[in-house]
Amino acid sequence: EVTEVTEVTEVTEEAAATPDEPGADEESDDQAPRPRGYTPSKRELGVTTPRRPSAHVRRPGATTAPRSRKQMTKDEKRELRELRRARRREVSEGMRRGDPKYLAARDQGPEKALARDVVDSRRTVGTWFFAAALVILLASSTAEPLIVTVANALFIMLTTAVVIDSVLISRKIKLLVRKRHPDSTQRMGGLYTYAIMRSITFRRLRIPLPRKNFGDPV
């Protein structure tokens, strides 16, 4: 019995004196059989997960968010006003010239341009309709029966002349559109209204500006 106790003590002392090799447990784990379907981790594969950049760190090439008007300096506000003013001036001049890039939706299309040319190439009664109607209205407000009668007769004649002129303009537009744009899908009723509204507008106030002079062929 004494001999057995001595042998156990010597074995224990040898085990305590022998240090554990580093990574022994890991090697044993790596060498252990894996179950079917086991997926190795990134650490086992030696893959390093990249860090997500901080939200406060500006990435190269990233554009800064537009600042509000309150955050702008006086110089930046003045420059912004000048840019907007220049843009409005450019759009206004483009519309007056009839540039398709700046025209409103109601003025776009070859049929609308043709209708404008038809109206601008002739003298229309509707140009003076509102001015004459105002004079007639003032004259009819007097107490003289004769003046009121004459004013009413003139108003009827002026209205009839505007209607006849509008019919003639519409007929000419219809003929030219069918001849030059036979495949057009433009509604003729809307085109007639567009031309009549332009015919009762003063020539200097028409936008786009007239391209034709009085009597020019269309």
Residue pairs with C-beta under 8 A, 6 or more apart in sequence:
30 44
42 48
42 49
53 59
69 77
72 80
90 102
91 102
94 101
94 102
94 103
95 102
95 103
95 104
95 107
95 207
95 208
96 207
96 208
96 209
97 208
97 209
98 107
98 113
98 208
98 209
98 211
100 108
103 208
106 112
106 194
107 207
107 208
109 186
110 180
110 181
110 184
111 177
111 181
111 184
111 186
111 191
112 186
112 191
112 194
114 173
114 176
114 177
114 180
114 181
114 218
115 173
115 191
115 194
115 195
115 198
116 195
116 198
116 206
116 208
116 210
116 211
117 211
117 212
117 218
118 169
118 172
118 173
118 176
118 195
118 218
119 169
119 195
119 198
119 199
120 198
120 203
120 206
120 210
120 211
120 212
120 213
121 212
121 213
121 214
121 215
121 216
121 217
121 218
122 169
122 214
122 215
123 214
124 165
124 169
124 199
124 200
125 158
125 161
125 162
125 165
126 162
126 165
126 166
126 196
126 199
126 200
127 199
127 200
127 201
127 202
127 203
129 158
129 162
129 200
130 200
132 154
132 158
133 155
133 158
136 151
136 152
136 154
136 155
136 158
137 151
139 147
139 148
139 150
139 151
140 147
140 148
140 151
140 152
140 155
142 148
162 200
165 199
166 192
166 196
166 199
169 192
169 195
169 196
169 199
170 192
170 195
170 196
173 191
173 192
173 195
174 188
176 218
177 184
177 186
177 188
177 191
198 206
203 210
212 218
